[in-house]
Amino acid sequence: MLLGSGELGKEVAIAAQRLGCRVIAVDRYADAPAMQVADVAEVVAMGEPEALKAVVRRHRPDVVVPEIEALAVDALAELEAEGTTVIPTARATAVTMNRDRIRDLAAQELGLRTARFAYAESAEQLAAAAAPLGWPVVVKPVMSSSGKGQSVVQGPEGIAAAWEAALAGARGSGTRVIVEEFLRFEQEITLLTVKQWNGPTLFCPPIGHIQERGDYQCSWQPAHLDWEQLAAAQSMARQVTDNLGGAGLFGVEFFVCPTAEGGSEVVFSELSPRPHDTGLVTLAGQNLSEFELHLRAVLGLPIPEIRSVAPAASRVILAEQACRSVAFEGLEQALATADVQVLLFGKPDARPHRRMGVALASGANLEEAQQRADQAAAAIRVVEAG
């Protein structure tokens, strides 16, 4: 059972069915992407504990795979106590959906290098907490996704607007925000980390990515890291995932930042206990995609090797306008280049900046792969159907 049926859940469903699984796709709205390929679809308010427990108990799935963060996590803990297998664990889902809990785990319990941060529960507290960190700062709700409610504040005059934006973008009714030092990083990477039930933790080649408005825009693989940087990222990823437990694929995000001494350091950022949007590039760049790896880890199947098959890149296809019914123009042009794939997610409607698809490409080198992905994505327009 998938809890969350967006574009990542759709690829998980396809990977699961290829291994003979029966898939139940659950989301808050009908005809979500994964529902279009699943065996059964259920529309449920997943933030409502009783509704979530009812749908799981009705179907009695062997495995529950949360694919989004907006869940009634206490209900997952209760279901796990009844014997339901939650991937990776109910605790991991709860810890990672709250920025304060995962940051406290990484920085305070495990002692990992993170950006300096503080919490605030009012605009006044936010102003007091931000000043010692130095301007600019980054303000985020402790519970949100896809960059909702996040802003960069250049000085004290921006605090009030950042506070209001964080409240507006938060999930639930909480009023706690996190404020972080602004890191001037050289690159931002995702290290896809595969935790097995009975086997060593495995790592995919690192993925570089760029975000705008807190949401991923493009990614490429393999990202260049020197040996020391890669070893530091792998060590931190292993420590966090060992603490969270369970099995499955984790998307662990890091910044690579310059140091005053002229070197660089790897800084832990965030973690998702599921396939990661930047990891869509693995559909073009690896022998096993992140979705296939997730399923193999969840089902306890062997993973003999993870390797790059070619330099690869992704570029998102965004809607520019609101559409009640969606159609696409330019697909013929996008697919006219060799080694290009286009995934159109099948979302029923659109709004400005909503991710509606992704262009994937491989090439002889990263520059060629990125150029192909960018050109394919630029050729496609999201328009009103009919």
Secondary structure per residue as TSV (DSSP state, phi and psi in degrees):
chain	resnum	aa	ss	phi	psi
A	1	M	-	360.0	126.3
A	2	L	E	-94.3	126.3
A	3	L	E	-101.1	97.0
A	4	G	-	111.5	124.1
A	5	S	-	-131.2	39.6
A	6	G	S	-79.6	-158.0
A	7	E	H	-66.5	-33.3
A	8	L	H	-72.7	-41.1
A	9	G	H	-60.7	-34.5
A	10	K	H	-61.0	-44.6
A	11	E	H	-69.3	-33.9
A	12	V	H	-63.7	-42.5
A	13	A	H	-61.4	-43.6
A	14	I	H	-63.0	-44.7
A	15	A	H	-62.2	-38.7
A	16	A	H	-66.7	-42.8
A	17	Q	H	-67.7	-30.9
A	18	R	H	-64.5	-22.7
A	19	L	T	-100.0	16.8
A	20	G	T	82.7	15.1
A	21	C	-	-84.4	150.4
A	22	R	-	-93.9	127.8
A	23	V	-	-113.4	129.2
A	24	I	E	-111.3	118.0
A	25	A	E	-103.5	126.2
A	26	V	E	-119.9	134.7
A	27	D	E	-156.9	174.8
A	28	R	S	-81.7	-12.7
A	29	Y	S	-134.4	155.5
A	30	A	T	-75.4	152.4
A	31	D	T	63.3	29.2
A	32	A	-	-63.4	158.1
A	33	P	G	-49.9	-48.4
A	34	A	G	-68.6	-27.0
A	35	M	G	-62.4	-27.3
A	36	Q	G	-71.6	-15.7
A	37	V	T	-122.4	-1.4
A	38	A	S	-84.1	165.6
A	39	D	S	-77.3	-35.1
A	40	V	E	-137.9	142.8
A	41	A	E	-123.5	139.6
A	42	E	E	-133.4	130.9
A	43	V	E	-99.3	117.3
A	44	V	-	-142.5	142.7
A	45	A	-	-78.5	96.2
A	46	M	T	-74.3	-9.5
A	47	G	T	-82.3	-6.5
A	48	E	S	-95.8	112.3
A	49	P	H	-55.3	-45.0
A	50	E	H	-67.0	-38.7
A	51	A	H	-65.9	-39.7
A	52	L	H	-67.3	-44.6
A	53	K	H	-63.8	-36.5
A	54	A	H	-64.4	-43.2
A	55	V	H	-70.4	-35.4
A	56	V	H	-68.4	-44.0
A	57	R	H	-67.4	-30.9
A	58	R	H	-68.4	-40.8
A	59	H	H	-93.0	-24.0
A	60	R	-	50.5	58.2
A	61	P	-	-69.8	154.1
A	62	D	S	-68.1	-35.5
A	63	V	E	-139.7	133.2
A	64	V	E	-107.0	124.4
A	65	V	E	-118.2	98.3
A	66	P	E	-65.8	127.9
A	67	E	-	-113.9	-1.7
A	68	I	S	-136.3	171.5
A	69	E	S	-96.3	-21.3
A	70	A	-	-83.6	75.6
A	71	L	S	-130.8	157.3
A	72	A	-	-80.4	87.9
A	73	V	H	-68.2	-28.0
A	74	D	H	-63.7	-34.0
A	75	A	H	-65.1	-37.6
A	76	L	H	-63.5	-39.2
A	77	A	H	-63.5	-39.6
A	78	E	H	-66.1	-42.2
A	79	L	H	-65.3	-39.2
A	80	E	H	-63.3	-40.3
A	81	A	H	-63.7	-25.9
A	82	E	T	-81.4	-7.4
A	83	G	T	113.7	-0.8
A	84	T	-	-75.1	134.5
A	85	T	E	-83.6	116.0
A	86	V	E	-106.5	131.5
A	87	I	S	-99.4	130.5
A	88	P	S	-74.2	-38.4
A	89	T	-	-156.4	161.4
A	90	A	H	-63.2	-39.0
A	91	R	H	-62.7	-44.4
A	92	A	H	-60.5	-39.8
A	93	T	H	-64.1	-42.0
A	94	A	H	-68.2	-43.9
A	95	V	H	-64.6	-42.2
A	96	T	H	-82.1	-14.9
A	97	M	T	-81.0	-9.9
A	98	N	S	-115.1	116.9
A	99	R	H	-60.7	-32.2
A	100	D	H	-69.9	-38.2
A	101	R	H	-70.7	-41.9
A	102	I	H	-71.8	-34.7
A	103	R	H	-69.7	-40.3
A	104	D	H	-63.4	-39.6
A	105	L	I	-61.6	-49.3
A	106	A	I	-67.0	-49.4
A	107	A	I	-81.6	-44.5
A	108	Q	I	-92.8	-43.9
A	109	E	I	-81.0	-42.0
A	110	L	S	-98.7	-13.9
A	111	G	-	71.2	27.7
A	112	L	-	-79.5	154.5
A	113	R	-	-74.4	119.7
A	114	T	B	-129.3	170.0
A	115	A	-	-61.8	147.4
A	116	R	-	-65.6	142.9
A	117	F	E	-151.1	165.8
A	118	A	E	-153.4	167.3
A	119	Y	E	-115.1	157.0
A	120	A	E	-148.8	148.8
A	121	E	S	-124.4	15.4
A	122	S	S	-160.1	164.7
A	123	A	H	-62.7	-35.3
A	124	E	H	-66.9	-44.2
A	125	Q	H	-63.4	-37.7
A	126	L	H	-62.1	-44.8
A	127	A	H	-60.9	-43.5
A	128	A	H	-67.8	-35.2
A	129	A	H	-77.4	-31.3
A	130	A	H	-72.9	-41.0
A	131	A	G	-54.7	-45.4
A	132	P	G	-67.0	-18.0
A	133	L	G	-79.9	-18.1
A	134	G	-	87.4	143.9
A	135	W	S	-91.6	147.4
A	136	P	S	-77.1	169.5
A	137	V	E	-129.7	163.7
A	138	V	E	-111.2	129.7
A	139	V	E	-115.0	132.1
A	140	K	E	-141.0	148.6
A	141	P	E	-65.5	151.6
A	142	V	S	-73.3	-19.7
A	143	M	S	-129.2	108.6
A	144	S	-	-168.5	178.5
A	145	S	S	-148.6	161.1
A	146	S	T	54.1	34.7
A	147	G	T	78.2	4.9
A	148	K	T	-63.5	129.8
A	149	G	T	81.5	3.3
A	150	Q	-	-91.8	142.0
A	151	S	E	-152.6	155.9
A	152	V	E	-102.7	126.5
A	153	V	E	-108.9	121.2
A	154	Q	-	-82.7	-23.8
A	155	G	S	-169.1	178.6
A	156	P	G	-55.9	-30.1
A	157	E	G	-66.6	-16.3
A	158	G	G	-95.1	-1.1
A	159	I	H	-63.7	-45.7
A	160	A	H	-60.7	-44.4
A	161	A	H	-66.2	-39.1
A	162	A	H	-64.8	-39.0
A	163	W	H	-61.6	-46.4
A	164	E	H	-65.3	-39.8
A	165	A	H	-64.1	-40.1
A	166	A	H	-64.8	-42.5
A	167	L	H	-64.1	-40.9
A	168	A	H	-67.4	-31.8
A	169	G	H	-94.0	-0.9
A	170	A	-	-78.1	149.1
A	171	R	S	-85.9	140.8
A	172	G	S	78.8	-166.0
A	173	S	S	-107.1	9.1
A	174	G	-	-68.6	153.8
A	175	T	-	-120.3	22.9
A	176	R	-	-95.8	135.2
A	177	V	E	-125.2	160.1
A	178	I	E	-113.0	137.2
A	179	V	E	-119.9	131.6
A	180	E	E	-125.2	153.5
A	181	E	E	-63.1	147.8
A	182	F	-	-84.5	115.3
A	183	L	-	-90.8	126.8
A	184	R	-	-91.6	88.9
A	185	F	-	-95.1	156.6
A	186	E	S	-81.5	-37.7
A	187	Q	E	-159.2	158.9
A	188	E	E	-117.5	129.6
A	189	I	E	-128.5	156.0
A	190	T	E	-113.7	127.7
A	191	L	E	-108.7	101.8
A	192	L	E	-70.8	122.2
A	193	T	E	-119.4	125.0
A	194	V	E	-108.6	113.0
A	195	K	E	-100.2	126.0
A	196	Q	-	-103.4	156.8
A	197	W	S	-65.1	-46.8
A	198	N	S	-137.5	69.4
A	199	G	S	-177.8	170.0
A	200	P	-	-69.5	155.9
A	201	T	-	-72.0	133.8
A	202	L	E	-116.3	158.2
A	203	F	E	-131.1	140.6
A	204	C	-	-83.4	158.2
A	205	P	-	-55.9	139.6
A	206	P	-	-61.5	149.6
A	207	I	E	-115.8	125.1
A	208	G	E	-87.6	149.7
A	209	H	E	-153.8	162.0
A	210	I	E	-124.9	136.4
A	211	Q	E	-115.2	148.5
A	212	E	E	-136.1	140.0
A	213	R	T	55.9	28.2
A	214	G	T	76.0	8.1
A	215	D	E	-124.2	144.2
A	216	Y	E	-65.4	138.1
A	217	Q	E	-114.3	-38.2
A	218	C	E	-155.1	159.1
A	219	S	E	-148.5	161.9
A	220	W	E	-149.2	153.7
A	221	Q	E	-149.7	135.0
A	222	P	S	-84.7	139.2
A	223	A	-	-76.4	147.5
A	224	H	-	-83.5	122.0
A	225	L	-	-132.7	143.7
A	226	D	-	-78.0	172.1
A	227	W	H	-60.0	-42.9
A	228	E	H	-65.6	-39.8
A	229	Q	H	-63.6	-46.3
A	230	L	H	-63.2	-42.3
A	231	A	H	-62.5	-39.7
A	232	A	H	-65.6	-43.4
A	233	A	H	-63.8	-43.3
A	234	Q	H	-64.5	-39.4
A	235	S	H	-63.0	-45.8
A	236	M	H	-66.3	-41.8
A	237	A	H	-62.3	-40.6
A	238	R	H	-65.8	-40.9
A	239	Q	H	-62.6	-44.4
A	240	V	H	-68.3	-46.1
A	241	T	H	-70.7	-32.8
A	242	D	H	-61.0	-40.2
A	243	N	H	-66.1	-39.5
A	244	L	H	-75.8	-31.0
A	245	G	-	79.2	-171.2
A	246	G	S	75.0	-155.9
A	247	A	-	-145.8	157.0
A	248	G	E	132.0	-178.2
A	249	L	E	-96.1	135.6
A	250	F	E	-116.3	138.5
A	251	G	E	-97.7	107.0
A	252	V	E	-106.9	123.1
A	253	E	E	-103.6	141.0
A	254	F	E	-137.0	154.6
A	255	F	E	-105.0	142.3
A	256	V	E	-106.5	114.5
A	257	C	E	-118.9	143.2
A	258	P	E	-70.5	150.8
A	259	T	-	-108.7	162.8
A	260	A	T	-63.2	-23.1
A	261	E	T	-84.5	-0.5
A	262	G	S	96.3	0.1
A	263	G	-	-97.6	-149.3
A	264	S	E	-148.8	159.9
A	265	E	E	-137.9	154.6
A	266	V	E	-100.1	128.3
A	267	V	E	-119.5	125.8
A	268	F	E	-66.6	136.6
A	269	S	E	-113.4	-72.1
A	270	E	E	-147.5	174.9
A	271	L	E	-148.5	138.9
A	272	S	E	-120.0	129.3
A	273	P	S	-86.6	53.1
A	274	R	S	-171.6	169.9
A	275	P	-	-53.2	147.4
A	276	H	-	-111.1	146.3
A	277	D	G	-61.6	-37.8
A	278	T	G	-62.6	-23.0
A	279	G	G	-79.2	-0.4
A	280	L	G	-55.8	-26.8
A	281	V	G	-60.9	-22.7
A	282	T	H	-67.1	-18.1
A	283	L	H	-63.8	-23.3
A	284	A	H	-108.4	-19.3
A	285	G	H	-112.8	-9.1
A	286	Q	B	-124.7	159.7
A	287	N	S	-68.5	-30.4
A	288	L	S	-128.9	126.4
A	289	S	-	-71.3	166.7
A	290	E	H	-60.3	-29.0
A	291	F	H	-74.2	-41.4
A	292	E	H	-64.9	-39.7
A	293	L	H	-64.1	-41.7
A	294	H	H	-58.3	-47.6
A	295	L	H	-65.7	-42.6
A	296	R	H	-61.9	-42.1
A	297	A	H	-65.7	-44.0
A	298	V	H	-62.4	-40.9
A	299	L	H	-89.5	0.1
A	300	G	T	72.3	29.8
A	301	L	-	-94.2	155.7
A	302	P	-	-65.7	146.5
A	303	I	-	-126.4	86.7
A	304	P	-	-70.9	-26.7
A	305	E	-	-161.8	140.7
A	306	I	-	-122.3	121.8
A	307	R	-	-150.3	155.2
A	308	S	B	-73.3	140.3
A	309	V	S	-105.8	-19.0
A	310	A	S	-171.1	153.7
A	311	P	-	-58.3	135.1
A	312	A	E	-141.2	157.8
A	313	A	E	-148.1	157.9
A	314	S	E	-133.0	152.3
A	315	R	E	-143.6	128.7
A	316	V	E	-72.7	153.0
A	317	I	E	-108.8	112.3
A	318	L	E	-106.4	146.7
A	319	A	-	-76.6	141.4
A	320	E	S	-98.7	-15.0
A	321	Q	S	-145.2	166.1
A	322	A	-	-76.3	135.6
A	323	C	B	-136.4	127.4
A	324	R	S	-75.8	-27.6
A	325	S	S	-139.4	136.8
A	326	V	E	-107.1	138.4
A	327	A	E	-136.6	166.1
A	328	F	E	-127.7	139.3
A	329	E	E	-116.0	149.2
A	330	G	-	92.8	6.7
A	331	L	H	-63.6	-37.7
A	332	E	H	-60.7	-44.3
A	333	Q	H	-65.7	-40.3
A	334	A	H	-62.9	-36.2
A	335	L	T	-93.8	8.3
A	336	A	T	-79.9	-9.1
A	337	T	S	-100.9	140.8
A	338	A	T	-62.5	151.1
A	339	D	T	61.4	33.8
A	340	V	E	-118.6	134.6
A	341	Q	E	-120.9	149.8
A	342	V	E	-127.0	127.2
A	343	L	E	-108.6	118.3
A	344	L	E	-104.0	122.0
A	345	F	-	-75.2	-22.1
A	346	G	-	84.0	22.9
A	347	K	-	-68.1	136.8
A	348	P	S	-71.9	-22.5
A	349	D	-	-143.5	173.2
A	350	A	B	-136.6	158.4
A	351	R	-	-146.0	161.2
A	352	P	T	-54.9	132.0
A	353	H	T	74.6	4.5
A	354	R	-	-72.4	136.6
A	355	R	E	-77.9	116.6
A	356	M	E	-109.0	-14.1
A	357	G	E	-175.3	-176.0
A	358	V	E	-150.3	141.8
A	359	A	E	-100.6	133.2
A	360	L	E	-121.1	143.1
A	361	A	E	-151.3	151.7
A	362	S	E	-119.7	166.7
A	363	G	-	-163.4	179.2
A	364	A	S	-68.2	-25.1
A	365	N	S	-150.2	172.5
A	366	L	H	-63.2	-38.7
A	367	E	H	-59.8	-43.5
A	368	E	H	-66.8	-42.6
A	369	A	H	-62.3	-43.5
A	370	Q	H	-65.3	-40.8
A	371	Q	H	-62.3	-42.5
A	372	R	H	-65.5	-44.2
A	373	A	H	-64.5	-43.5
A	374	D	H	-63.1	-43.5
A	375	Q	H	-66.3	-40.1
A	376	A	H	-64.8	-44.9
A	377	A	H	-64.6	-39.9
A	378	A	H	-65.9	-24.9
A	379	A	H	-75.4	-18.4
A	380	I	-	-99.8	132.3
A	381	R	E	-119.5	139.0
A	382	V	E	-93.4	122.1
A	383	V	E	-131.6	166.4
A	384	E	E	-70.1	129.7
A	385	A	-	-70.8	149.6
A	386	G	-	88.0	360.0
